[in-house]
Amino acid sequence: MENSALGTLGKRVVAWIVIAAVAILAVKLLIGAVAGFVTMILTLALIVAAVMALLWALRRL
C-alpha cells in the first residue's frame, strides 16, 4: 500500500513538472511573439521615416 501511495505521489510530481515546463515554454513563446511584433512595428516606422526623408531630400534639390 505504501508503494502505491508513493507511486501516485511520484506521478503527481511528474505531472506538475510537465505542467510547469509547458507554462514556461508558453510564456517564452508569448514574449518572443510580442518582441517580434514590436520589432516589426519599429522596423516599419524606420522604413516610413527613411522614405519620408528621401522624399524631403528630393524636393530640396
DSSP file (Angstrom, degrees, kcal/mol; ACC not computed):
  #  RESIDUE AA STRUCTURE BP1 BP2  ACC     N-H-->O    O-->H-N    N-H-->O    O-->H-N    TCO  KAPPA ALPHA  PHI   PSI    X-CA   Y-CA   Z-CA
    1    1 A M     >        0   0    0      0, 0.0     4,-1.9     0, 0.0     5,-0.2   0.000 360.0 360.0 360.0 -37.0    0.0    0.0    0.0
    2    2 A E  H  >  +     0   0    0      1,-0.2     4,-2.3     2,-0.2     5,-0.2   0.887 360.0  52.7 -66.6 -37.2    2.9    2.3    0.8
    3    3 A N  H  > S+     0   0    0      1,-0.2     4,-2.7     2,-0.2    -1,-0.2   0.883 106.9  53.2 -63.5 -38.5    4.4    1.8   -2.7
    4    4 A S  H  > S+     0   0    0      2,-0.2     4,-2.3     1,-0.2    -1,-0.2   0.909 110.2  46.7 -64.1 -42.2    1.1    2.6   -4.3
    5    5 A A  H  X S+     0   0    0     -4,-1.9     4,-2.4     2,-0.2    -1,-0.2   0.904 113.6  48.6 -66.2 -40.8    0.9    5.9   -2.4
    6    6 A L  H  X S+     0   0    0     -4,-2.3     4,-2.5     2,-0.2    -2,-0.2   0.898 111.0  50.6 -66.0 -39.6    4.5    6.7   -3.3
    7    7 A G  H  X S+     0   0    0     -4,-2.7     4,-2.3     2,-0.2    -2,-0.2   0.901 110.9  48.6 -63.9 -41.2    3.9    5.9   -6.9
    8    8 A T  H  X S+     0   0    0     -4,-2.3     4,-2.1     2,-0.2    -2,-0.2   0.908 111.6  49.6 -64.9 -42.0    0.8    8.1   -7.0
    9    9 A L  H  X S+     0   0    0     -4,-2.4     4,-2.4     1,-0.2    -2,-0.2   0.911 110.4  51.0 -63.0 -42.0    2.8   10.9   -5.4
   10   10 A G  H  X S+     0   0    0     -4,-2.5     4,-2.5     1,-0.2    -2,-0.2   0.905 109.3  50.2 -62.0 -42.0    5.6   10.4   -7.9
   11   11 A K  H  X S+     0   0    0     -4,-2.3     4,-2.4     1,-0.2    -1,-0.2   0.887 110.6  49.9 -64.0 -38.1    3.1   10.6  -10.8
   12   12 A R  H  X S+     0   0    0     -4,-2.1     4,-2.4     2,-0.2    -2,-0.2   0.903 110.2  49.9 -67.0 -40.0    1.7   13.8   -9.4
   13   13 A V  H  X S+     0   0    0     -4,-2.4     4,-2.2     2,-0.2    -2,-0.2   0.930 112.1  47.6 -63.7 -45.0    5.1   15.4   -9.0
   14   14 A V  H  X S+     0   0    0     -4,-2.5     4,-2.5     1,-0.2    -2,-0.2   0.909 110.8  52.4 -62.3 -41.3    6.0   14.5  -12.6
   15   15 A A  H  X S+     0   0    0     -4,-2.4     4,-2.5     1,-0.2    -2,-0.2   0.916 110.0  47.8 -61.3 -43.3    2.6   15.9  -13.8
   16   16 A W  H  X S+     0   0    0     -4,-2.4     4,-2.5     2,-0.2    -1,-0.2   0.874 110.4  52.3 -66.4 -36.1    3.3   19.2  -12.0
   17   17 A I  H  X S+     0   0    0     -4,-2.2     4,-2.4     2,-0.2    -2,-0.2   0.917 110.7  47.8 -64.3 -42.6    6.8   19.3  -13.5
   18   18 A V  H  X S+     0   0    0     -4,-2.5     4,-2.5     2,-0.2    -2,-0.2   0.922 112.0  49.6 -63.8 -43.9    5.4   18.8  -17.0
   19   19 A I  H  X S+     0   0    0     -4,-2.5     4,-2.4     1,-0.2    -2,-0.2   0.914 111.8  48.7 -61.0 -43.2    2.7   21.5  -16.4
   20   20 A A  H  X S+     0   0    0     -4,-2.5     4,-2.4     2,-0.2    -1,-0.2   0.906 111.3  49.9 -64.0 -41.6    5.4   23.9  -15.2
   21   21 A A  H  X S+     0   0    0     -4,-2.4     4,-2.4     2,-0.2    -2,-0.2   0.915 111.8  47.6 -64.2 -42.9    7.6   23.2  -18.2
   22   22 A V  H  X S+     0   0    0     -4,-2.5     4,-2.4     2,-0.2    -1,-0.2   0.901 111.5  51.1 -65.0 -40.3    4.7   23.8  -20.6
   23   23 A A  H  X S+     0   0    0     -4,-2.4     4,-2.3     2,-0.2    -2,-0.2   0.911 110.3  49.1 -63.4 -42.0    3.8   27.0  -18.8
   24   24 A I  H  X S+     0   0    0     -4,-2.4     4,-2.4     1,-0.2    -2,-0.2   0.922 111.9  48.6 -63.7 -44.0    7.4   28.3  -19.1
   25   25 A L  H  X S+     0   0    0     -4,-2.4     4,-2.4     1,-0.2    -1,-0.2   0.893 110.7  51.3 -62.9 -39.3    7.5   27.4  -22.8
   26   26 A A  H  X S+     0   0    0     -4,-2.4     4,-2.4     2,-0.2    -2,-0.2   0.907 110.5  48.3 -64.8 -41.4    4.2   29.2  -23.4
   27   27 A V  H  X S+     0   0    0     -4,-2.3     4,-2.7     2,-0.2     5,-0.2   0.917 111.8  49.6 -65.1 -42.6    5.4   32.3  -21.6
   28   28 A K  H  X S+     0   0    0     -4,-2.4     4,-2.5     1,-0.2    -2,-0.2   0.908 111.4  49.4 -62.4 -40.9    8.6   32.3  -23.6
   29   29 A L  H  X S+     0   0    0     -4,-2.4     4,-2.3     2,-0.2    -2,-0.2   0.911 111.6  48.6 -63.8 -42.5    6.7   31.9  -26.8
   30   30 A L  H  X S+     0   0    0     -4,-2.4     4,-2.5     2,-0.2    -2,-0.2   0.920 112.0  48.2 -64.0 -44.4    4.4   34.8  -25.9
   31   31 A I  H  X S+     0   0    0     -4,-2.7     4,-2.7     1,-0.2    -2,-0.2   0.908 112.1  50.2 -63.1 -41.5    7.3   37.0  -25.0
   32   32 A G  H  X S+     0   0    0     -4,-2.5     4,-2.4    -5,-0.2    -2,-0.2   0.894 110.5  49.4 -63.0 -40.4    9.0   36.1  -28.3
   33   33 A A  H  X S+     0   0    0     -4,-2.3     4,-2.3     2,-0.2    -2,-0.2   0.916 112.7  46.7 -65.9 -43.1    5.9   36.9  -30.3
   34   34 A V  H  X S+     0   0    0     -4,-2.5     4,-2.6     2,-0.2    -2,-0.2   0.921 113.0  49.4 -65.3 -43.4    5.4   40.3  -28.6
   35   35 A A  H  X S+     0   0    0     -4,-2.7     4,-2.4     1,-0.2    -2,-0.2   0.904 111.5  49.6 -62.9 -40.5    9.1   41.1  -29.1
   36   36 A G  H  X S+     0   0    0     -4,-2.4     4,-2.3     2,-0.2    -1,-0.2   0.898 110.9  49.4 -64.2 -40.5    8.8   40.1  -32.7
   37   37 A F  H  X S+     0   0    0     -4,-2.3     4,-2.4     2,-0.2    -2,-0.2   0.921 111.7  48.1 -64.6 -44.4    5.7   42.3  -33.2
   38   38 A V  H  X S+     0   0    0     -4,-2.6     4,-2.6     1,-0.2     5,-0.2   0.913 111.7  50.5 -63.2 -42.4    7.4   45.3  -31.6
   39   39 A T  H  X S+     0   0    0     -4,-2.4     4,-2.5     1,-0.2    -1,-0.2   0.908 110.0  50.5 -61.3 -42.0   10.5   44.8  -33.7
   40   40 A M  H  X S+     0   0    0     -4,-2.3     4,-2.6     2,-0.2    -2,-0.2   0.927 111.0  48.2 -62.1 -45.4    8.3   44.6  -36.8
   41   41 A I  H  X S+     0   0    0     -4,-2.4     4,-2.3     1,-0.2    -2,-0.2   0.922 113.0  47.5 -62.4 -44.5    6.4   47.9  -35.9
   42   42 A L  H  X S+     0   0    0     -4,-2.6     4,-2.2     2,-0.2    -1,-0.2   0.893 111.6  50.9 -64.9 -39.0    9.7   49.7  -35.2
   43   43 A T  H  X S+     0   0    0     -4,-2.5     4,-2.3     2,-0.2    -2,-0.2   0.926 110.7  48.4 -63.7 -44.6   11.2   48.5  -38.5
   44   44 A L  H  X S+     0   0    0     -4,-2.6     4,-2.5     1,-0.2    -2,-0.2   0.896 110.4  52.0 -62.0 -39.6    8.2   49.6  -40.4
   45   45 A A  H  X S+     0   0    0     -4,-2.3     4,-2.4     1,-0.2    -1,-0.2   0.902 110.0  48.8 -63.5 -40.3    8.3   53.0  -38.7
   46   46 A L  H  X S+     0   0    0     -4,-2.2     4,-2.4     2,-0.2    -2,-0.2   0.889 110.5  50.7 -66.8 -38.4   12.0   53.4  -39.6
   47   47 A I  H  X S+     0   0    0     -4,-2.3     4,-2.4     2,-0.2    -2,-0.2   0.927 111.4  47.8 -64.0 -44.3   11.2   52.4  -43.3
   48   48 A V  H  X S+     0   0    0     -4,-2.5     4,-2.5     1,-0.2    -2,-0.2   0.916 112.2  49.6 -62.1 -43.0    8.5   55.1  -43.4
   49   49 A A  H  X S+     0   0    0     -4,-2.4     4,-2.3     1,-0.2    -1,-0.2   0.892 110.6  50.3 -64.0 -39.0   10.8   57.7  -41.9
   50   50 A A  H  X S+     0   0    0     -4,-2.4     4,-2.3     2,-0.2    -2,-0.2   0.904 111.2  48.2 -66.4 -40.8   13.5   56.8  -44.4
   51   51 A V  H  X S+     0   0    0     -4,-2.4     4,-2.6     2,-0.2    -2,-0.2   0.914 112.3  49.1 -65.2 -42.2   11.1   57.2  -47.3
   52   52 A M  H  X S+     0   0    0     -4,-2.5     4,-2.4     1,-0.2    -2,-0.2   0.901 111.3  49.6 -63.9 -39.7    9.8   60.5  -46.0
   53   53 A A  H  X S+     0   0    0     -4,-2.3     4,-2.5     2,-0.2    -2,-0.2   0.893 110.6  50.6 -65.3 -39.3   13.4   61.7  -45.5
   54   54 A L  H  X S+     0   0    0     -4,-2.3     4,-2.5     2,-0.2    -2,-0.2   0.926 111.3  47.5 -63.7 -45.1   14.2   60.6  -49.1
   55   55 A L  H  X S+     0   0    0     -4,-2.6     4,-1.8     2,-0.2    -2,-0.2   0.897 112.2  50.1 -63.3 -40.1   11.1   62.5  -50.5
   56   56 A W  H  X S+     0   0    0     -4,-2.4     4,-1.3     1,-0.2    -2,-0.2   0.923 111.6  48.3 -62.8 -44.3   12.0   65.6  -48.5
   57   57 A A  H  X S+     0   0    0     -4,-2.5     4,-0.6     1,-0.2    -2,-0.2   0.890 110.0  51.7 -65.6 -39.2   15.6   65.5  -49.8
   58   58 A L  H >< S+     0   0    0     -4,-2.5     3,-0.7     1,-0.2    -1,-0.2   0.858 107.7  52.5 -66.6 -34.2   14.5   65.1  -53.4
   59   59 A R  H 3< S+     0   0    0     -4,-1.8    -1,-0.2     1,-0.2    -2,-0.2   0.808 105.1  56.3 -69.5 -28.5   12.2   68.1  -53.1
   60   60 A R  H 3<        0   0    0     -4,-1.3    -1,-0.2     1,-0.2    -2,-0.2   0.602 360.0 360.0 -80.3 -11.2   15.0   70.2  -51.8
   61   61 A L    <<        0   0    0     -3,-0.7    -1,-0.2    -4,-0.6    -2,-0.1   0.509 360.0 360.0 -71.1 360.0   17.2   69.5  -54.9
